[in-house]
Amino acid sequence: MKMKKLACLFALFAVLMTSALAQVATPTPKPVGINGTLEIDYRTRTDLDETGNIKPGIKDVYKYDLNIAELYNFSGSIATMPTLFSSTLGREIQGAQNVFDLNLGVRNPADLTKMRPIGKMVGTVPIDKFGIYQFDQGNLRLAINAAGTAKAMESHFRGRAAGKPPKNESSLQKAQKQAQTIKRQYQGKLMAIKLVDYDKMAFNNLILPAGPLPTKYPATTVNGEMIYDYDRSVWFFNNVTTSYVGEDGKTVVDRISGTIQWIEDPKREVNGKGQYEFDVRINEPETPAGEASFFQSGDDESSFFAIDNTLAALTGTAVYQDNLKDGATVKSSVKIEMVGNKLTKVQVFNLAKILWFVEVVPMNSD
């Protein structure tokens, strides 16, 4: 009888150990992110005519080697050309545009050292004199080739995005601009900050293309605005949403909040160093009604930019090594390292398309 009881105990112990080992062996999903390099050559700041004006046809060039969600790589360039006006007649002689020529490759999930080219992000986006990106009037698209079991596809950028224009407002325009209040949650408290000297980048039914796999990365509609605060050198996401159809056929709406803060090295004028610090949050929890913990700029403002790792967010840095000439940046070498904490691949890809393809030029137009 005792032997039977002992056998039962051993059997129970074996079951418990097997269960415990199985739990330990279950891997935690690896966060996906964005990393790589970006080389920027501001030729419109160096290739000037004898009067110091930009020569027609001269472009700034953004050269990419960017990895998204571990498996996908974009390499190639975006060339951006500014609007030019005749100095004598005052009429427009050159319209602004961004020209994309990026190759897309995918890595083998079983062996990340192997990569196959699968398509391109290619086309032109006209930009009007007000800094509005007219995707509807352009032909920028993500084109995927047929390979293996994947089918060929083509999906276009559509809608409009108002980029950050040159800071040339009159004193009257500045006075008429209404202050903006941005709110966010930190450790259960609602905080608010007031912006006075700012510019906006607005998304008006901007459609990001589907792909690389259209069923996994669907076309996405973006609305809302990013606000750049000159006093703090910070981008704020304000009422930004992305909307897309999930694999289950249901519409998913993600709310984007958070900040992108520019921090300069104390010796930047000598060494050309600085960096963007990203804390871009997805579906940040709403603060309970009745929360009274507000503050304006001043008392504890650093908490407004503190990263909360308990939230779903894209965090990390874009570190700049700039070549400066007469106080202006003429070349930039950028190292990008960003991690998507608790984010899906779709969310990471959507943020990558917004930050590094749609808004990369306004974010770097210092």
Stockholm file with secondary structure:
# STOCKHOLM 1.0

chainA/1-366         MKMKKLACLFALFAVLMTSALAQVATPTPKPVGINGTLEIDYRTRTDLDETGNIKPGIKDVYKYDLNIAELYNFSGSIATMPTLFSSTLGREIQGAQNVFDLNLGVRNPADLTKMRPIGKMVGTVPIDKFGIYQFDQGNLRLAINAAGTAKAMESHFRGRAAGKPPKNESSLQKAQKQAQTIKRQYQGKLMAIKLVDYDKMAFNNLILPAGPLPTKYPATTVNGEMIYDYDRSVWFFNNVTTSYVGEDGKTVVDRISGTIQWIEDPKREVNGKGQYEFDVRINEPETPAGEASFFQSGDDESSFFAIDNTLAALTGTAVYQDNLKDGATVKSSVKIEMVGNKLTKVQVFNLAKILWFVEVVPMNSD
#=GR chainA/1-366 SS CHHHHHHHHHHHHHHHHHHHHHHHHSCCCCCEEEEEEEEEECGGGTSBCTTSCBCTTCCEEEEEEEEETTTEEEEEEEEEECCEECTTTCCEEECEEEEEEEEEEEEETTEEEEEEEEEEEEEEEEECTTSEEEGGGSCCEEEECCBTTBCCEEEECEEEEECCCCSCCCHHHHHHSCCEEEEEEETTEEEEEEECSEEEEEEEEEEECCCSSTTTSCCEEEEEEEEEETTTTEEEEEEEEEEEECTTSCEEEEEEEEEEEEEECTTHHHHCEEEEEEEEEESCCCCCTTCCCCCCSSTTGGGGGCCCTTSCEEEEEEEEEEEEETTEEEEEEEEEEEEEETCCHHHHHHHHHIIIIISHHHHTCC
#=GC SS_cons         CHHHHHHHHHHHHHHHHHHHHHHHHSCCCCCEEEEEEEEEECGGGTSBCTTSCBCTTCCEEEEEEEEETTTEEEEEEEEEECCEECTTTCCEEECEEEEEEEEEEEEETTEEEEEEEEEEEEEEEEECTTSEEEGGGSCCEEEECCBTTBCCEEEECEEEEECCCCSCCCHHHHHHSCCEEEEEEETTEEEEEEECSEEEEEEEEEEECCCSSTTTSCCEEEEEEEEEETTTTEEEEEEEEEEEECTTSCEEEEEEEEEEEEEECTTHHHHCEEEEEEEEEESCCCCCTTCCCCCCSSTTGGGGGCCCTTSCEEEEEEEEEEEEETTEEEEEEEEEEEEEETCCHHHHHHHHHIIIIISHHHHTCC
//
